[in-house]
């Protein structure tokens, strides 16, 4: 099982809640056939999504209402 530190994913996000939502959405995209943005040995979509966020490969925009 791969370990992803909280600090590595939070350096690219401002709250654990937002990072969780982004990782969940990215995992769904990967499950639907999106290509991985990083090289990794794991096959779990949730872990791949967190590794991509930690590597700074996944970006997001917060909409202002």
C-alpha positions in Angstrom: 0.0 0.0 0.0 1.4 3.4 -0.9 1.7 6.2 1.6 0.8 9.7 0.6 1.6 12.4 3.2 -1.0 15.0 4.1 1.6 17.7 3.5 2.2 16.6 -0.1 -1.4 17.0 -1.1 -2.2 20.1 1.0 0.7 22.1 -0.6 -1.5 22.3 -3.7 -4.8 22.8 -1.9 -6.0 25.0 0.9 -8.2 22.5 2.8 -8.4 18.8 3.2 -12.1 19.0 2.4 -11.4 20.5 -1.1 -8.6 18.1 -1.7 -10.9 15.2 -0.8 -13.6 16.4 -3.3 -11.0 16.9 -6.0 -9.4 13.5 -5.5 -12.9 11.9 -5.6 -13.7 13.6 -8.9 -10.3 12.7 -10.4 -10.8 9.1 -9.3 -14.1 9.0 -11.1 -12.4 10.5 -14.2 -9.7 7.8 -14.1 -12.4 5.1 -13.6 -14.1 6.4 -16.7 -11.0 6.0 -18.8 -9.0 9.2 -18.4 -5.2 8.8 -18.8 -2.9 8.9 -15.7 -0.9 12.2 -15.4 1.9 10.5 -13.6 3.8 7.1 -13.7 2.8 5.0 -10.8 2.7 1.3 -9.9 -0.6 1.4 -8.1 -3.8 0.4 -9.8 -6.2 2.1 -7.3 -7.8 5.1 -8.8 -8.1 7.0 -5.5 -4.4 6.6 -4.8 -3.5 7.6 -8.3 -5.6 10.7 -7.9 -4.0 11.7 -4.6 -0.5 11.1 -6.1 -1.4 13.3 -9.0 -2.6 16.1 -6.6 0.6 15.7 -4.6 2.7 16.0 -7.8 0.9 19.2 -8.7 -0.6 17.7 -11.9 -4.3 18.3 -11.0 -5.5 21.9 -10.8 -8.9 23.2 -9.9 -10.8 26.5 -10.0 -13.2 27.7 -7.3 -16.3 29.4 -8.8 -17.4 32.6 -7.2 -21.2 33.0 -6.9 
